[in-house]
């Protein structure tokens, strides 16, 4: 896969992220693969956090889960649009986090 395809596939489901890492151009697409990993980890944190909050205050857990899910979806869309346009713009709030070196 070329760089642009790898960038785009990384944002489409976690399976796409794995495909981008395994079969894609890892060195050229490191920025977008990193951003996609951060988005998926943020989604995992939202899910776990809202579940824990739901055990204590069910309504608040639902609200946190919904708002966090919307935020993660917005981040994924922003990352996908950036990949489609061939830009490397960091995501708001979570774009400064780097897992891949």
Biopython code that builds the backbone (N, CA, C, O; Angstrom):
import numpy as np
from Bio.PDB.StructureBuilder import StructureBuilder

atoms = [
    (1, "UNK", "N", (0.842, -1.192, 0.000)),
    (1, "UNK", "CA", (0.000, 0.000, 0.000)),
    (1, "UNK", "C", (0.875, 1.237, 0.000)),
    (1, "UNK", "O", (1.941, 1.257, 0.614)),
    (2, "UNK", "N", (0.419, 2.264, -0.689)),
    (2, "UNK", "CA", (1.177, 3.513, -0.671)),
    (2, "UNK", "C", (0.841, 4.315, 0.587)),
    (2, "UNK", "O", (-0.007, 3.905, 1.380)),
    (3, "UNK", "N", (1.500, 5.444, 0.766)),
    (3, "UNK", "CA", (1.357, 6.241, 1.984)),
    (3, "UNK", "C", (-0.070, 6.725, 2.195)),
    (3, "UNK", "O", (-0.610, 6.582, 3.292)),
    (4, "UNK", "N", (-0.687, 7.291, 1.171)),
    (4, "UNK", "CA", (-2.025, 7.861, 1.334)),
    (4, "UNK", "C", (-3.044, 6.776, 1.685)),
    (4, "UNK", "O", (-3.900, 6.986, 2.544)),
    (5, "UNK", "N", (-2.960, 5.641, 1.040)),
    (5, "UNK", "CA", (-3.871, 4.538, 1.339)),
    (5, "UNK", "C", (-3.663, 4.050, 2.765)),
    (5, "UNK", "O", (-4.628, 3.803, 3.489)),
    (6, "UNK", "N", (-2.422, 3.914, 3.162)),
    (6, "UNK", "CA", (-2.114, 3.488, 4.523)),
    (6, "UNK", "C", (-2.660, 4.493, 5.534)),
    (6, "UNK", "O", (-3.233, 4.098, 6.549)),
    (7, "UNK", "N", (-2.489, 5.791, 5.265)),
    (7, "UNK", "CA", (-2.998, 6.833, 6.162)),
    (7, "UNK", "C", (-4.508, 6.717, 6.343)),
    (7, "UNK", "O", (-5.013, 6.807, 7.462)),
    (8, "UNK", "N", (-5.217, 6.518, 5.253)),
    (8, "UNK", "CA", (-6.678, 6.458, 5.298)),
    (8, "UNK", "C", (-7.149, 5.178, 5.986)),
    (8, "UNK", "O", (-8.042, 5.225, 6.832)),
    (9, "UNK", "N", (-6.565, 4.051, 5.638)),
    (9, "UNK", "CA", (-6.986, 2.759, 6.198)),
    (9, "UNK", "C", (-6.758, 2.724, 7.717)),
    (9, "UNK", "O", (-7.506, 2.062, 8.436)),
    (10, "UNK", "N", (-5.750, 3.421, 8.200)),
    (10, "UNK", "CA", (-5.442, 3.419, 9.632)),
    (10, "UNK", "C", (-6.604, 3.939, 10.471)),
    (10, "UNK", "O", (-6.768, 3.514, 11.615)),
    (11, "UNK", "N", (-7.405, 4.840, 9.936)),
    (11, "UNK", "CA", (-8.515, 5.425, 10.695)),
    (11, "UNK", "C", (-9.806, 4.622, 10.598)),
    (11, "UNK", "O", (-10.754, 4.898, 11.332)),
    (12, "UNK", "N", (-9.862, 3.632, 9.706)),
    (12, "UNK", "CA", (-11.106, 2.904, 9.472)),
    (12, "UNK", "C", (-11.074, 1.599, 10.253)),
    (12, "UNK", "O", (-10.437, 0.642, 9.815)),
    (13, "UNK", "N", (-11.723, 1.538, 11.360)),
    (13, "UNK", "CA", (-11.824, 0.421, 12.304)),
    (13, "UNK", "C", (-10.458, -0.024, 12.820)),
    (13, "UNK", "O", (-9.420, 0.315, 12.252)),
    (14, "UNK", "N", (-10.484, -0.772, 13.880)),
    (14, "UNK", "CA", (-9.215, -1.248, 14.456)),
    (14, "UNK", "C", (-8.583, -2.289, 13.551)),
    (14, "UNK", "O", (-7.365, -2.463, 13.575)),
    (15, "UNK", "N", (-9.381, -2.983, 12.756)),
    (15, "UNK", "CA", (-8.814, -3.927, 11.798)),
    (15, "UNK", "C", (-8.015, -3.174, 10.735)),
    (15, "UNK", "O", (-6.944, -3.620, 10.323)),
    (16, "UNK", "N", (-8.539, -2.033, 10.297)),
    (16, "UNK", "CA", (-7.818, -1.200, 9.342)),
    (16, "UNK", "C", (-6.502, -0.716, 9.918)),
    (16, "UNK", "O", (-5.500, -0.630, 9.209)),
    (17, "UNK", "N", (-6.506, -0.397, 11.208)),
    (17, "UNK", "CA", (-5.266, 0.027, 11.865)),
    (17, "UNK", "C", (-4.236, -1.091, 11.851)),
    (17, "UNK", "O", (-3.058, -0.849, 11.588)),
    (18, "UNK", "N", (-4.668, -2.301, 12.130)),
    (18, "UNK", "CA", (-3.752, -3.438, 12.106)),
    (18, "UNK", "C", (-3.229, -3.680, 10.692)),
    (18, "UNK", "O", (-2.043, -3.947, 10.502)),
    (19, "UNK", "N", (-4.116, -3.586, 9.703)),
    (19, "UNK", "CA", (-3.698, -3.756, 8.306)),
    (19, "UNK", "C", (-2.675, -2.678, 7.936)),
    (19, "UNK", "O", (-1.681, -2.965, 7.269)),
    (20, "UNK", "N", (-2.921, -1.438, 8.370)),
    (20, "UNK", "CA", (-1.990, -0.345, 8.066)),
    (20, "UNK", "C", (-0.624, -0.598, 8.692)),
    (20, "UNK", "O", (0.406, -0.301, 8.087)),
    (21, "UNK", "N", (-0.615, -1.140, 9.886)),
    (21, "UNK", "CA", (0.656, -1.418, 10.557)),
    (21, "UNK", "C", (1.391, -2.578, 9.883)),
    (21, "UNK", "O", (2.602, -2.505, 9.670)),
    (22, "UNK", "N", (0.670, -3.639, 9.550)),
    (22, "UNK", "CA", (1.287, -4.851, 9.013)),
    (22, "UNK", "C", (1.616, -4.726, 7.525)),
    (22, "UNK", "O", (2.727, -5.050, 7.104)),
    (23, "UNK", "N", (0.648, -4.256, 6.725)),
    (23, "UNK", "CA", (0.818, -4.291, 5.272)),
    (23, "UNK", "C", (1.095, -2.925, 4.657)),
    (23, "UNK", "O", (1.397, -2.832, 3.468)),
    (24, "UNK", "N", (0.997, -1.871, 5.450)),
    (24, "UNK", "CA", (1.156, -0.539, 4.896)),
    (24, "UNK", "C", (2.581, -0.033, 4.942)),
    (24, "UNK", "O", (3.499, -0.729, 5.375)),
    (25, "UNK", "N", (2.741, 1.190, 4.487)),
    (25, "UNK", "CA", (4.042, 1.863, 4.487)),
    (25, "UNK", "C", (4.242, 2.496, 5.863)),
    (25, "UNK", "O", (3.961, 3.677, 6.065)),
    (26, "UNK", "N", (4.729, 1.694, 6.797)),
    (26, "UNK", "CA", (4.836, 2.100, 8.207)),
    (26, "UNK", "C", (5.710, 3.331, 8.400)),
    (26, "UNK", "O", (5.346, 4.219, 9.170)),
    (27, "UNK", "N", (6.838, 3.409, 7.731)),
    (27, "UNK", "CA", (7.742, 4.535, 7.944)),
    (27, "UNK", "C", (7.151, 5.846, 7.448)),
    (27, "UNK", "O", (7.254, 6.863, 8.134)),
    (28, "UNK", "N", (6.542, 5.845, 6.288)),
    (28, "UNK", "CA", (5.985, 7.081, 5.733)),
    (28, "UNK", "C", (4.696, 7.487, 6.434)),
    (28, "UNK", "O", (4.379, 8.675, 6.488)),
    (29, "UNK", "N", (3.949, 6.534, 6.970)),
    (29, "UNK", "CA", (2.640, 6.813, 7.566)),
    (29, "UNK", "C", (2.664, 6.809, 9.083)),
    (29, "UNK", "O", (1.615, 6.700, 9.718)),
    (30, "UNK", "N", (3.823, 6.925, 9.660)),
    (30, "UNK", "CA", (3.956, 6.843, 11.108)),
    (30, "UNK", "C", (3.082, 7.872, 11.836)),
    (30, "UNK", "O", (2.521, 7.568, 12.888)),
    (31, "UNK", "N", (2.961, 9.085, 11.285)),
    (31, "UNK", "CA", (2.169, 10.134, 11.925)),
    (31, "UNK", "C", (0.703, 9.715, 12.053)),
    (31, "UNK", "O", (0.136, 9.778, 13.144)),
    (32, "UNK", "N", (0.092, 9.291, 10.953)),
    (32, "UNK", "CA", (-1.330, 8.951, 10.982)),
    (32, "UNK", "C", (-1.596, 7.641, 11.718)),
    (32, "UNK", "O", (-2.643, 7.496, 12.349)),
    (33, "UNK", "N", (-0.674, 6.692, 11.651)),
    (33, "UNK", "CA", (-0.837, 5.466, 12.424)),
    (33, "UNK", "C", (-0.802, 5.787, 13.910)),
    (33, "UNK", "O", (-1.584, 5.234, 14.682)),
    (34, "UNK", "N", (0.095, 6.674, 14.316)),
    (34, "UNK", "CA", (0.168, 7.105, 15.710)),
    (34, "UNK", "C", (-1.133, 7.780, 16.132)),
    (34, "UNK", "O", (-1.662, 7.489, 17.205)),
    (35, "UNK", "N", (-1.651, 8.674, 15.303)),
    (35, "UNK", "CA", (-2.895, 9.378, 15.621)),
    (35, "UNK", "C", (-4.051, 8.374, 15.756)),
    (35, "UNK", "O", (-4.880, 8.498, 16.657)),
    (36, "UNK", "N", (-4.100, 7.386, 14.864)),
    (36, "UNK", "CA", (-5.165, 6.379, 14.918)),
    (36, "UNK", "C", (-5.061, 5.543, 16.189)),
    (36, "UNK", "O", (-6.079, 5.223, 16.802)),
    (37, "UNK", "N", (-3.847, 5.187, 16.591)),
    (37, "UNK", "CA", (-3.659, 4.440, 17.833)),
    (37, "UNK", "C", (-4.154, 5.264, 19.018)),
    (37, "UNK", "O", (-4.831, 4.735, 19.900)),
    (38, "UNK", "N", (-3.828, 6.534, 19.044)),
    (38, "UNK", "CA", (-4.274, 7.416, 20.127)),
    (38, "UNK", "C", (-5.796, 7.502, 20.157)),
    (38, "UNK", "O", (-6.392, 7.489, 21.235)),
    (39, "UNK", "N", (-6.432, 7.588, 18.992)),
    (39, "UNK", "CA", (-7.897, 7.656, 18.939)),
    (39, "UNK", "C", (-8.507, 6.379, 19.502)),
    (39, "UNK", "O", (-9.455, 6.440, 20.284)),
    (40, "UNK", "N", (-7.974, 5.224, 19.114)),
    (40, "UNK", "CA", (-8.518, 3.970, 19.617)),
    (40, "UNK", "C", (-8.277, 3.810, 21.113)),
    (40, "UNK", "O", (-9.131, 3.274, 21.819)),
    (41, "UNK", "N", (-7.144, 4.261, 21.601)),
    (41, "UNK", "CA", (-6.897, 4.218, 23.049)),
    (41, "UNK", "C", (-7.819, 5.178, 23.794)),
    (41, "UNK", "O", (-8.291, 4.861, 24.886)),
    (42, "UNK", "N", (-8.078, 6.340, 23.218)),
    (42, "UNK", "CA", (-9.017, 7.286, 23.824)),
    (42, "UNK", "C", (-10.410, 6.674, 23.889)),
    (42, "UNK", "O", (-11.108, 6.829, 24.892)),
    (43, "UNK", "N", (-10.818, 5.986, 22.837)),
    (43, "UNK", "CA", (-12.110, 5.313, 22.839)),
    (43, "UNK", "C", (-12.189, 4.238, 23.907)),
    (43, "UNK", "O", (-13.217, 4.081, 24.567)),
    (44, "UNK", "N", (-11.103, 3.500, 24.076)),
    (44, "UNK", "CA", (-11.042, 2.478, 25.117)),
    (44, "UNK", "C", (-11.146, 3.106, 26.505)),
    (44, "UNK", "O", (-11.850, 2.588, 27.372)),
    (45, "UNK", "N", (-10.448, 4.216, 26.716)),
    (45, "UNK", "CA", (-10.504, 4.917, 28.003)),
    (45, "UNK", "C", (-11.905, 5.449, 28.284)),
    (45, "UNK", "O", (-12.380, 5.371, 29.417)),
    (46, "UNK", "N", (-12.564, 5.988, 27.270)),
    (46, "UNK", "CA", (-13.935, 6.481, 27.429)),
    (46, "UNK", "C", (-14.860, 5.332, 27.809)),
    (46, "UNK", "O", (-15.699, 5.478, 28.698)),
    (47, "UNK", "N", (-14.714, 4.199, 27.145)),
    (47, "UNK", "CA", (-15.567, 3.046, 27.424)),
    (47, "UNK", "C", (-15.370, 2.542, 28.847)),
    (47, "UNK", "O", (-16.338, 2.313, 29.571)),
    (48, "UNK", "N", (-14.124, 2.373, 29.239)),
    (48, "UNK", "CA", (-13.837, 1.877, 30.589)),
    (48, "UNK", "C", (-14.269, 2.896, 31.641)),
    (48, "UNK", "O", (-14.876, 2.536, 32.650)),
    (49, "UNK", "N", (-13.954, 4.168, 31.402)),
    (49, "UNK", "CA", (-14.318, 5.212, 32.359)),
    (49, "UNK", "C", (-15.820, 5.348, 32.531)),
    (49, "UNK", "O", (-16.306, 5.453, 33.657)),
    (50, "UNK", "N", (-16.556, 5.347, 31.436)),
    (50, "UNK", "CA", (-18.006, 5.484, 31.544)),
    (50, "UNK", "C", (-18.639, 4.256, 32.194)),
    (50, "UNK", "O", (-19.656, 4.368, 32.879)),
    (51, "UNK", "N", (-18.042, 3.095, 31.980)),
    (51, "UNK", "CA", (-18.552, 1.874, 32.628)),
    (51, "UNK", "C", (-18.353, 1.953, 34.135)),
    (51, "UNK", "O", (-19.251, 1.601, 34.900)),
    (52, "UNK", "N", (-17.193, 2.407, 34.562)),
    (52, "UNK", "CA", (-16.926, 2.545, 36.003)),
    (52, "UNK", "C", (-17.844, 3.588, 36.615)),
    (52, "UNK", "O", (-18.391, 3.380, 37.698)),
    (53, "UNK", "N", (-18.016, 4.710, 35.926)),
    (53, "UNK", "CA", (-18.911, 5.751, 36.433)),
    (53, "UNK", "C", (-20.348, 5.244, 36.480)),
    (53, "UNK", "O", (-21.092, 5.595, 37.396)),
    (54, "UNK", "N", (-20.754, 4.425, 35.509)),
    (54, "UNK", "CA", (-22.110, 3.870, 35.478)),
    (54, "UNK", "C", (-22.391, 2.972, 36.678)),
    (54, "UNK", "O", (-23.538, 2.856, 37.111)),
    (55, "UNK", "N", (-21.365, 2.344, 37.209)),
    (55, "UNK", "CA", (-21.562, 1.517, 38.388)),
    (55, "UNK", "C", (-21.901, 2.358, 39.610)),
    (55, "UNK", "O", (-22.579, 1.891, 40.525)),
    (56, "UNK", "N", (-21.426, 3.605, 39.622)),
    (56, "UNK", "CA", (-21.659, 4.487, 40.764)),
    (56, "UNK", "C", (-22.904, 5.339, 40.530)),
    (56, "UNK", "O", (-23.811, 5.360, 41.362)),
    (57, "UNK", "N", (-22.946, 6.039, 39.397)),
    (57, "UNK", "CA", (-24.077, 6.907, 39.040)),
    (57, "UNK", "C", (-24.454, 6.585, 37.593)),
    (57, "UNK", "O", (-23.841, 7.110, 36.663)),
    (58, "UNK", "N", (-25.450, 5.735, 37.398)),
    (58, "UNK", "CA", (-25.765, 5.263, 36.041)),
    (58, "UNK", "C", (-26.043, 6.365, 35.017)),
    (58, "UNK", "O", (-25.574, 6.280, 33.882)),
    (59, "UNK", "N", (-26.789, 7.382, 35.396)),
    (59, "UNK", "CA", (-27.116, 8.439, 34.435)),
    (59, "UNK", "C", (-25.862, 9.199, 34.024)),
    (59, "UNK", "O", (-25.676, 9.493, 32.843)),
    (60, "UNK", "N", (-25.017, 9.513, 34.967)),
    (60, "UNK", "CA", (-23.777, 10.235, 34.672)),
    (60, "UNK", "C", (-22.855, 9.392, 33.797)),
    (60, "UNK", "O", (-22.193, 9.923, 32.906)),
    (61, "UNK", "N", (-22.808, 8.099, 34.041)),
    (61, "UNK", "CA", (-21.991, 7.216, 33.208)),
    (61, "UNK", "C", (-22.459, 7.204, 31.769)),
    (61, "UNK", "O", (-21.646, 7.182, 30.845)),
    (62, "UNK", "N", (-23.777, 7.219, 31.577)),
    (62, "UNK", "CA", (-24.327, 7.277, 30.227)),
    (62, "UNK", "C", (-23.994, 8.571, 29.525)),
    (62, "UNK", "O", (-23.679, 8.576, 28.335)),
    (63, "UNK", "N", (-24.062, 9.671, 30.256)),
    (63, "UNK", "CA", (-23.740, 10.983, 29.679)),
    (63, "UNK", "C", (-22.261, 11.048, 29.307)),
    (63, "UNK", "O", (-21.907, 11.493, 28.215)),
    (64, "UNK", "N", (-21.408, 10.605, 30.215)),
    (64, "UNK", "CA", (-19.970, 10.611, 29.947)),
    (64, "UNK", "C", (-19.647, 9.709, 28.756)),
    (64, "UNK", "O", (-18.835, 10.074, 27.906)),
    (65, "UNK", "N", (-20.267, 8.550, 28.690)),
    (65, "UNK", "CA", (-20.042, 7.636, 27.578)),
    (65, "UNK", "C", (-20.479, 8.233, 26.253)),
    (65, "UNK", "O", (-19.776, 8.112, 25.250)),
    (66, "UNK", "N", (-21.648, 8.883, 26.247)),
    (66, "UNK", "CA", (-22.144, 9.489, 25.014)),
    (66, "UNK", "C", (-21.242, 10.631, 24.552)),
    (66, "UNK", "O", (-20.831, 10.667, 23.392)),
    (67, "UNK", "N", (-20.932, 11.565, 25.457)),
    (67, "UNK", "CA", (-20.099, 12.715, 25.087)),
    (67, "UNK", "C", (-18.684, 12.285, 24.703)),
    (67, "UNK", "O", (-18.100, 12.823, 23.762)),
    (68, "UNK", "N", (-18.142, 11.326, 25.429)),
    (68, "UNK", "CA", (-16.817, 10.811, 25.082)),
    (68, "UNK", "C", (-16.817, 10.100, 23.743)),
    (68, "UNK", "O", (-15.871, 10.225, 22.966)),
    (69, "UNK", "N", (-17.880, 9.351, 23.474)),
    (69, "UNK", "CA", (-17.999, 8.673, 22.184)),
    (69, "UNK", "C", (-18.101, 9.659, 21.028)),
    (69, "UNK", "O", (-17.509, 9.450, 19.969)),
    (70, "UNK", "N", (-18.852, 10.730, 21.235)),
    (70, "UNK", "CA", (-18.958, 11.769, 20.207)),
    (70, "UNK", "C", (-17.597, 12.422, 19.976)),
    (70, "UNK", "O", (-17.213, 12.670, 18.833)),
    (71, "UNK", "N", (-16.869, 12.700, 21.055)),
    (71, "UNK", "CA", (-15.538, 13.314, 20.925)),
    (71, "UNK", "C", (-14.589, 12.404, 20.151)),
    (71, "UNK", "O", (-13.848, 12.872, 19.287)),
    (72, "UNK", "N", (-14.607, 11.119, 20.455)),
    (72, "UNK", "CA", (-13.740, 10.169, 19.751)),
    (72, "UNK", "C", (-14.132, 10.089, 18.279)),
    (72, "UNK", "O", (-13.260, 10.017, 17.413)),
    (73, "UNK", "N", (-15.422, 10.101, 17.987)),
    (73, "UNK", "CA", (-15.881, 10.086, 16.600)),
    (73, "UNK", "C", (-15.417, 11.334, 15.850)),
    (73, "UNK", "O", (-14.982, 11.248, 14.702)),
    (74, "UNK", "N", (-15.510, 12.486, 16.499)),
    (74, "UNK", "CA", (-15.047, 13.738, 15.879)),
    (74, "UNK", "C", (-13.541, 13.678, 15.616)),
    (74, "UNK", "O", (-13.081, 14.104, 14.556)),
    (75, "UNK", "N", (-12.773, 13.153, 16.573)),
    (75, "UNK", "CA", (-11.331, 13.015, 16.371)),
    (75, "UNK", "C", (-11.032, 12.103, 15.186)),
    (75, "UNK", "O", (-10.149, 12.398, 14.380)),
    (76, "UNK", "N", (-11.768, 10.992, 15.076)),
    (76, "UNK", "CA", (-11.554, 10.058, 13.977)),
    (76, "UNK", "C", (-11.878, 10.712, 12.636)),
    (76, "UNK", "O", (-11.159, 10.507, 11.658)),
    (77, "UNK", "N", (-12.939, 11.486, 12.584)),
    (77, "UNK", "CA", (-13.304, 12.176, 11.342)),
    (77, "UNK", "C", (-12.253, 13.218, 10.979)),
    (77, "UNK", "O", (-11.860, 13.331, 9.818)),
    (78, "UNK", "N", (-11.797, 13.981, 11.975)),
    (78, "UNK", "CA", (-10.753, 14.980, 11.704)),
    (78, "UNK", "C", (-9.474, 14.319, 11.200)),
    (78, "UNK", "O", (-8.844, 14.818, 10.267)),
    (79, "UNK", "N", (-9.089, 13.209, 11.808)),
    (79, "UNK", "CA", (-7.896, 12.488, 11.359)),
    (79, "UNK", "C", (-8.066, 11.929, 9.958)),
    (79, "UNK", "O", (-7.142, 11.990, 9.147)),
    (80, "UNK", "N", (-9.244, 11.383, 9.668)),
    (80, "UNK", "CA", (-9.508, 10.833, 8.344)),
    (80, "UNK", "C", (-9.480, 11.919, 7.273)),
    (80, "UNK", "O", (-8.916, 11.720, 6.198)),
    (81, "UNK", "N", (-10.087, 13.062, 7.566)),
    (81, "UNK", "CA", (-10.073, 14.174, 6.611)),
    (81, "UNK", "C", (-8.637, 14.656, 6.384)),
    (81, "UNK", "O", (-8.248, 14.952, 5.254)),
    (82, "UNK", "N", (-7.862, 14.732, 7.451)),
    (82, "UNK", "CA", (-6.463, 15.133, 7.323)),
    (82, "UNK", "C", (-5.691, 14.138, 6.456)),
    (82, "UNK", "O", (-4.873, 14.541, 5.630)),
    (83, "UNK", "N", (-5.944, 12.846, 6.640)),
    (83, "UNK", "CA", (-5.266, 11.821, 5.838)),
    (83, "UNK", "C", (-5.692, 11.898, 4.377)),
    (83, "UNK", "O", (-4.860, 11.753, 3.481)),
    (84, "UNK", "N", (-6.973, 12.123, 4.129)),
    (84, "UNK", "CA", (-7.464, 12.220, 2.751)),
    (84, "UNK", "C", (-6.840, 13.418, 2.044)),
    (84, "UNK", "O", (-6.504, 13.337, 0.862)),
    (85, "UNK", "N", (-6.684, 14.527, 2.759)),
    (85, "UNK", "CA", (-6.092, 15.732, 2.171)),
    (85, "UNK", "C", (-4.569, 15.681, 2.107)),
    (85, "UNK", "O", (-3.948, 16.592, 1.561)),
    (86, "UNK", "N", (-3.962, 14.641, 2.649)),
    (86, "UNK", "CA", (-2.507, 14.505, 2.617)),
    (86, "UNK", "C", (-1.791, 15.416, 3.596)),
    (86, "UNK", "O", (-0.611, 15.716, 3.415)),
    (87, "UNK", "N", (-2.487, 15.857, 4.626)),
    (87, "UNK", "CA", (-1.899, 16.751, 5.631)),
    (87, "UNK", "C", (-1.513, 15.954, 6.876)),
    (87, "UNK", "O", (-2.010, 14.851, 7.103)),
    (88, "UNK", "N", (-0.641, 16.520, 7.656)),
    (88, "UNK", "CA", (-0.263, 15.921, 8.930)),
    (88, "UNK", "C", (-0.561, 16.908, 10.048)),
    (88, "UNK", "O", (0.349, 17.397, 10.718)),
    (89, "UNK", "N", (-1.839, 17.196, 10.243)),
    (89, "UNK", "CA", (-2.271, 18.118, 11.291)),
    (89, "UNK", "C", (-2.587, 17.330, 12.556)),
    (89, "UNK", "O", (-3.385, 16.393, 12.519)),
    (90, "UNK", "N", (-1.968, 17.702, 13.677)),
    (90, "UNK", "CA", (-2.264, 16.991, 14.921)),
    (90, "UNK", "C", (-3.714, 17.236, 15.362)),
    (90, "UNK", "O", (-4.275, 18.306, 15.130)),
    (91, "UNK", "N", (-4.289, 16.247, 15.983)),
    (91, "UNK", "CA", (-5.654, 16.361, 16.475)),
    (91, "UNK", "C", (-5.703, 17.275, 17.691)),
    (91, "UNK", "O", (-4.729, 17.360, 18.439)),
    (92, "UNK", "N", (-6.827, 17.962, 17.897)),
    (92, "UNK", "CA", (-6.942, 18.791, 19.094)),
    (92, "UNK", "C", (-6.937, 17.917, 20.354)),
    (92, "UNK", "O", (-7.443, 16.795, 20.342)),
    (93, "UNK", "N", (-6.374, 18.429, 21.408)),
    (93, "UNK", "CA", (-6.296, 17.805, 22.733)),
    (93, "UNK", "C", (-5.399, 16.570, 22.800)),
    (93, "UNK", "O", (-4.598, 16.464, 23.729)),
    (94, "UNK", "N", (-5.497, 15.645, 21.866)),
    (94, "UNK", "CA", (-4.745, 14.393, 21.975)),
    (94, "UNK", "C", (-3.650, 14.275, 20.913)),
    (94, "UNK", "O", (-2.934, 13.274, 20.875)),
    (95, "UNK", "N", (-3.514, 15.272, 20.063)),
    (95, "UNK", "CA", (-2.553, 15.192, 18.971)),
    (95, "UNK", "C", (-1.090, 15.278, 19.391)),
    (95, "UNK", "O", (-0.198, 14.904, 18.629)),
    (96, "UNK", "N", (-0.845, 15.769, 20.598)),
    (96, "UNK", "CA", (0.538, 15.917, 21.050)),
    (96, "UNK", "C", (1.096, 14.629, 21.664)),
    (96, "UNK", "O", (2.281, 14.559, 21.988)),
    (97, "UNK", "N", (0.251, 13.623, 21.822)),
    (97, "UNK", "CA", (0.682, 12.355, 22.407)),
    (97, "UNK", "C", (1.339, 11.511, 21.305)),
    (97, "UNK", "O", (0.780, 11.351, 20.220)),
    (98, "UNK", "N", (2.517, 10.981, 21.595)),
    (98, "UNK", "CA", (3.234, 10.174, 20.617)),
    (98, "UNK", "C", (3.563, 8.821, 21.222)),
    (98, "UNK", "O", (4.232, 8.731, 22.252)),
    (99, "UNK", "N", (3.088, 7.779, 20.574)),
    (99, "UNK", "CA", (3.400, 6.418, 21.006)),
    (99, "UNK", "C", (4.523, 5.857, 20.134)),
    (99, "UNK", "O", (5.454, 5.226, 20.634)),
    (100, "UNK", "N", (4.424, 6.094, 18.838)),
    (100, "UNK", "CA", (5.452, 5.639, 17.896)),
    (100, "UNK", "C", (6.553, 6.672, 17.801)),
    (100, "UNK", "O", (6.285, 7.871, 17.731)),
    (101, "UNK", "N", (7.764, 6.220, 17.799)),
    (101, "UNK", "CA", (8.897, 7.147, 17.670)),
    (101, "UNK", "C", (9.420, 7.130, 16.274)),
    (101, "UNK", "O", (10.374, 7.843, 15.963)),
]
sb = StructureBuilder()
sb.init_structure("model")
sb.init_model(0)
sb.init_chain("A")
sb.init_seg("    ")
for serial, (resi, resn, name, xyz) in enumerate(atoms, 1):
    if name == "N":
        sb.init_residue(resn, " ", resi, " ")
    sb.init_atom(name, np.array(xyz, "f"), 0.0, 1.0, " ", f" {name:<3s}", serial, name[0])
structure = sb.get_structure()
